[in-house]
Amino acid sequence: MTPTTSLDCDPLTDKAVAAAARGSVTRCELASTEDVLDKVAAQPGALGHSEPTLATGHEGVLRVPLDGEAASTGHLDQYPYRGVEYAYTHRSPAPGSLAAGFLAHLDEGTSQDVIREQGHLPYGRAAGLCD
């Protein structure tokens, strides 16, 4: 089978991907967001995604508005493309446990303010998942 991810993120030198793709998109996975932004800046036509705060001011990277909305810390909840992080537990954590304390910490208003100030969407509870 041919790989679905380029080994060097360059469709012209990764012969296995280039032979299989013949002009289609090359998928590239890198170790860090900084590596992704560097590769996007260096590869003409490349697209990537990152936290808005990391992409801002990264030389050679253009931030793309979607549906007229630019990703910004002022209204992240309105931007149509965003990632969601979930905190899963096997069952409800025992009262007083480290896991219970961490989840309670995420739920605090001050913690959510810090998360928002850092350019991320604050933690929220999905209906039915946290009961």
Secondary structure in CASP SS format (residue, H / E / C, confidence):
PFRMAT SS
TARGET T0000
AUTHOR 0000-0000-0000
METHOD secondary structure of the structure
MODEL  1
M C 1.00
T C 1.00
P C 1.00
T C 1.00
T E 1.00
S C 1.00
L C 1.00
D C 1.00
C C 1.00
D C 1.00
P C 1.00
L C 1.00
T C 1.00
D C 1.00
K H 1.00
A H 1.00
V H 1.00
A H 1.00
A H 1.00
A H 1.00
A H 1.00
R C 1.00
G C 1.00
S C 1.00
V C 1.00
T C 1.00
R E 1.00
C C 1.00
E C 1.00
L C 1.00
A C 1.00
S C 1.00
T H 1.00
E H 1.00
D H 1.00
V H 1.00
L H 1.00
D H 1.00
K H 1.00
V H 1.00
A H 1.00
A H 1.00
Q C 1.00
P C 1.00
G C 1.00
A C 1.00
L C 1.00
G C 1.00
H C 1.00
S C 1.00
E C 1.00
P H 1.00
T H 1.00
L H 1.00
A H 1.00
T C 1.00
G C 1.00
H C 1.00
E C 1.00
G C 1.00
V C 1.00
L C 1.00
R C 1.00
V C 1.00
P C 1.00
L E 1.00
D C 1.00
G C 1.00
E E 1.00
A C 1.00
A C 1.00
S C 1.00
T C 1.00
G C 1.00
H C 1.00
L H 1.00
D H 1.00
Q H 1.00
Y C 1.00
P C 1.00
Y C 1.00
R C 1.00
G C 1.00
V C 1.00
E C 1.00
Y C 1.00
A C 1.00
Y C 1.00
T C 1.00
H C 1.00
R C 1.00
S C 1.00
P C 1.00
A C 1.00
P C 1.00
G C 1.00
S C 1.00
L H 1.00
A H 1.00
A H 1.00
G H 1.00
F H 1.00
L H 1.00
A H 1.00
H H 1.00
L H 1.00
D H 1.00
E C 1.00
G H 1.00
T H 1.00
S H 1.00
Q H 1.00
D H 1.00
V H 1.00
I H 1.00
R H 1.00
E H 1.00
Q C 1.00
G C 1.00
H C 1.00
L C 1.00
P C 1.00
Y C 1.00
G C 1.00
R C 1.00
A C 1.00
A C 1.00
G C 1.00
L C 1.00
C C 1.00
D C 1.00
END
